[in-house]
Amino acid sequence: MSKAKTLHLLLERWNAPICPLLIVTDDECVLRALEFADHESRLHRLLRRYYGGAYTLTEGNTPALVKCALLSYFDGNPDALTKIRTATGGTPFQRQVWNALREIPTGATISYSQLATKIGRAGSSRAVGAANGANPIALVVPCHRVIGADGSLTGYASGLPHKKWLLDHEACFSPRARPL
């Protein structure tokens, strides 16, 4: 029996306009996790959940392509995040939800129920909410664009103030945005 390959991950602590971010990439310049620094314990918990003991995490620099896309996002081009390649563990259902999140247009929001219907799982908004909350790649996999059915801000694992900031930021640069 062969031993599982160890995934080598790099962590950079980067000062973004919203607050410091924790950016985790792999040897292929693929984004594996992104979290707000004030939720660092969540980052480590999700890395352990999705990769078990099959990864190493060392301080390092974020690849230029990832950092340039993030800089462009914060400078007013929210669609720049679509250029970032992502990968993560998770169940097939979670990855289906996370892929659907990346299809939500910048400046738009969607309810958990609408997202469940979009992926062909009408009636499973709670399961979609749980998958959304387990997303290890905040901002780039835009779980902040999912809101309550009544239009309220609800359920953001990285904190509602961050969610509101991101939605307000995107509203400044997108004709699709609705005021919250």
Secondary structure as the mmCIF struct_conf table of DSSP 4:
data_model
#
loop_
_struct_conf.conf_type_id
_struct_conf.id
_struct_conf.beg_label_comp_id
_struct_conf.beg_label_asym_id
_struct_conf.beg_label_seq_id
_struct_conf.end_label_comp_id
_struct_conf.end_label_asym_id
_struct_conf.end_label_seq_id
HELX_LH_PP_P HELX_LH_PP_P1 SER A 2 THR A 6
STRN STRN1 LEU A 7 ASN A 15
BEND BEND1 PRO A 17 CYS A 19
STRN STRN2 PRO A 20 ASP A 26
TURN_TY1_P TURN_TY1_P1 ASP A 27 GLU A 28
BEND BEND2 CYS A 29 CYS A 29
STRN STRN3 LEU A 31 PHE A 36
HELX_RH_3T_P HELX_RH_3T_P1 ALA A 37 HIS A 39
HELX_RH_AL_P HELX_RH_AL_P1 GLU A 40 TYR A 51
TURN_TY1_P TURN_TY1_P2 GLY A 52 GLY A 53
BEND BEND3 ALA A 54 ALA A 54
STRN STRN4 TYR A 55 GLU A 59
HELX_LH_PP_P HELX_LH_PP_P2 ASN A 61 PRO A 63
HELX_RH_AL_P HELX_RH_AL_P2 ALA A 64 PHE A 74
TURN_TY1_P TURN_TY1_P3 ASP A 75 GLY A 76
HELX_RH_3T_P HELX_RH_3T_P2 PRO A 78 LYS A 83
BEND BEND4 ILE A 84 ILE A 84
STRN STRN5 THR A 86 THR A 86
HELX_RH_AL_P HELX_RH_AL_P3 PRO A 92 LEU A 101
TURN_TY1_P TURN_TY1_P4 ARG A 102 GLU A 103
BEND BEND5 ILE A 104 ILE A 104
HELX_LH_PP_P HELX_LH_PP_P3 PRO A 105 PRO A 105
TURN_TY1_P TURN_TY1_P5 THR A 106 GLY A 107
STRN STRN6 ILE A 110 SER A 111
HELX_RH_AL_P HELX_RH_AL_P4 TYR A 112 LYS A 118
TURN_TY1_P TURN_TY1_P6 ILE A 119 GLY A 120
TURN_TY1_P TURN_TY1_P7 ALA A 122 GLY A 123
HELX_RH_AL_P HELX_RH_AL_P5 SER A 125 GLY A 133
TURN_TY1_P TURN_TY1_P8 ALA A 134 ALA A 134
BEND BEND6 PRO A 136 PRO A 136
STRN STRN7 ILE A 137 ILE A 137
TURN_TY1_P TURN_TY1_P9 ALA A 138 VAL A 140
BEND BEND7 VAL A 141 VAL A 141
HELX_RH_3T_P HELX_RH_3T_P3 CYS A 143 ARG A 145
STRN STRN8 VAL A 146 ILE A 147
TURN_TY1_P TURN_TY1_P10 ALA A 149 ASP A 150
BEND BEND8 GLY A 151 GLY A 151
TURN_TY1_P TURN_TY1_P11 ALA A 157 SER A 158
HELX_RH_AL_P HELX_RH_AL_P6 LEU A 160 PHE A 173
TURN_TY1_P TURN_TY1_P12 PRO A 175 ARG A 176
#
